[in-house]
Amino acid sequence: MSPFPARLRKATLTAHITASLGWLGAVAAFLALAVAGLISDAPQTVRSSYVAMELVGWGVIVPLAGASLVTGVVQSLGTVWGLLRHYWVMAKLLITVLATVLLLVHMQPVGHLADAAARAALARGELEGMRIQLIADAGAAVVALLTAAALSVFKPRGMTGYGMRRQRGRRQTVS
């Protein structure tokens, strides 16, 4: 039996899926902008890519990451899966928390590049290490978010010690 009524459970699930997929899509758009900023020969494309990355990062990705984290925790507490009962739920939580923290750290170089690009066109090779790092970080984020999505679909078996104790306690109460 689920701790949440069906309507509330479906509403929180819808919010969680929407935030999580939005986060994934926004990171994919961020990745496309990072690639365009690195490989383009057009100064205006390079400048606008990095300025747009900061806007997308703070205006879309960060809020969606927070929403995904909050709705995921609420969703887990309102379902039979629980927050700490199954390893796959804990893995998703760990991925989401780490991705959110790394995102917040990652936004500092994004801001630096956006400021540099807004002041003047970035020459080919200028701040190249940072520009390549943005691509690598965004690519890693896409992989992490796809992994979290796959865990939601496949739900690998395996209960935590806490989950097994809870399950035994419920069986004894029912008997």
FENJOZI-V633191 format. One record per residue. N is the residue number from 1. PHI is phi in degrees with one decimal (none if undefined). Layout:
N_PHI, N_PHI
This chain:
1_none, 2_-84.8, 3_-64.9, 4_-100.5, 5_-61.6, 6_-54.2, 7_-63.1, 8_-67.3, 9_-61.1, 10_-67.5, 11_-65.8, 12_-68.8, 13_-64.5, 14_-61.7, 15_-62.6, 16_-66.7, 17_-62.7, 18_-62.1, 19_-64.6, 20_-67.5, 21_-68.7, 22_-62.6, 23_-60.7, 24_-61.1, 25_-64.2, 26_-67.3, 27_-66.9, 28_-63.4, 29_-64.8, 30_-59.7, 31_-60.8, 32_-62.3, 33_-66.1, 34_-63.8, 35_-65.6, 36_-60.8, 37_-64.4, 38_-81.5, 39_-96.6, 40_-70.9, 41_-96.5, 42_-86.8, 43_-55.5, 44_-67.5, 45_-66.3, 46_-61.8, 47_-60.9, 48_-68.1, 49_-61.4, 50_-72.8, 51_-66.5, 52_-65.5, 53_-61.1, 54_-66.4, 55_-62.7, 56_-65.0, 57_-61.3, 58_-76.6, 59_-86.8, 60_-127.0, 61_-67.5, 62_-60.9, 63_-61.6, 64_-69.5, 65_-63.0, 66_-62.1, 67_-64.8, 68_-63.2, 69_-64.1, 70_-64.9, 71_-68.1, 72_-65.6, 73_-64.7, 74_-59.9, 75_-59.8, 76_-65.7, 77_-71.1, 78_-98.4, 79_-127.4, 80_-68.6, 81_-70.2, 82_69.7, 83_-89.1, 84_-121.4, 85_-89.7, 86_-125.0, 87_-61.5, 88_-65.6, 89_-69.7, 90_-65.1, 91_-64.2, 92_-61.5, 93_-62.3, 94_-62.6, 95_-59.7, 96_-67.3, 97_-64.3, 98_-61.9, 99_-63.7, 100_-68.5, 101_-63.6, 102_-63.7, 103_-60.6, 104_-63.4, 105_-66.3, 106_-64.2, 107_-69.8, 108_-64.2, 109_-65.6, 110_-61.7, 111_-62.8, 112_-62.2, 113_-65.9, 114_-62.8, 115_-64.0, 116_-62.6, 117_-69.3, 118_-68.4, 119_-74.6, 120_-161.9, 121_-62.1, 122_-80.2, 123_-74.5, 124_-57.5, 125_93.2, 126_-71.7, 127_53.5, 128_-61.4, 129_-59.5, 130_-66.9, 131_-66.7, 132_-68.3, 133_-61.1, 134_-61.9, 135_-66.7, 136_-62.2, 137_-64.3, 138_-66.3, 139_-62.2, 140_-64.2, 141_-64.0, 142_-60.0, 143_-62.7, 144_-62.4, 145_-69.5, 146_-67.0, 147_-63.5, 148_-61.4, 149_-63.5, 150_-63.0, 151_-60.7, 152_-65.1, 153_-83.0, 154_-86.0, 155_42.5, 156_-57.4, 157_-67.1, 158_130.8, 159_-101.4, 160_-73.9, 161_-57.7, 162_-60.7, 163_-62.7, 164_-67.1, 165_-62.9, 166_-62.2, 167_-65.1, 168_-62.3, 169_-62.0, 170_-68.1, 171_-64.2, 172_-67.1, 173_-67.4, 174_-71.9, 175_-65.5
